[in-house]
Amino acid sequence: MSGIDTLPPLREVIAAHDLSARKSLGQNFLLDLNLTAKIARVAGDLAGSDVLEVGPGPGGLTRGLLAEGARRVLAIEKDTRCLAALSDIAEAYPGRVEVINADALELDATQHLNAPIKVVSNLPYNVGTELLIRWLTPPTWPPFWQSLTLMFQREVAERIVAQPGSKAYGRLAVLAQWRAEAKIALSLPPEAFTPPPKVSSAVVHLTALPQPRFETDQRVLEHVVAKAFNQRRKMLRAALKGLAPDIEDRLIAAGIKPTDRAETVGLEQFCALARGMESPL
């Protein structure tokens, strides 16, 4: 019998360790092990991969990842209250779980992982977007990860997969889709969590591309896109006027009308503009 069958139900684990979710840590726990296993399956075959999990809490998703055959799980948990519950899981799966009590924003997890690596996490809401951007913008590409399977608020998930012309389209969509295939794989209602959040959630699956879709300098692209969407209601000739005195000419050279607004500009055009910012016309 596998370890997941001998461990107690998550509600009992939470009660035994007094693990009430803390809003200050962005915690909302998934207690349905059928659901956590379903999320783990979204990541594909885990048998030959190390899995990075950020914010495992009492370990519901951790147990799902192990049950679905993850070679090894590195669980990074900031909340010391959860460590005893995670230790119980590690004992049930000898040699397959490493738990580190740390802030994921401050830890270099790659030092504890062996390729191939997949990231699967029900991310704490208060750090989810920042972690995603870090994983999408490493100094070199391809990144350390093959895929990201991440739980977000539904609104954030929609921003990741949004297309030009939609209200959700913005910086996050450009950065995600420049270097990865992104799709919403699963939707979850508030009642799936304890405590229920005020919003729905969704699992986004991102697969790293071997190389970015269009050639350009990452830092320049980030800067251009941030400026463009910071004042998204303005025409681009106004929103980007601080980047170059001849910004209208550079927009035209990239195939963008100076009167366009950021939300109408596609990824290829943003990359062309970023390339155009690197050299004089």
Secondary structure by P-SEA (a helix, b strand, c coil): cccccccccaaaaaaaacccccccccccccccaaaaaaaaaaacccccbbbbbccccccaaaaaaaaacccccbbbbccccaaaaaaaaaaaccccbbbbbcccccccccccccccbbbbcccccccaaaaaaaaacccccccccccccccccaaaaaaaacccccccccaaaaaaaaccccccccccccccccccccbbbbbbbbbbcccccccccaaaaaaaaaaaaccccccccccccccccaaaaaaaaaccccccccccccaaaaaaaaaaaaccc
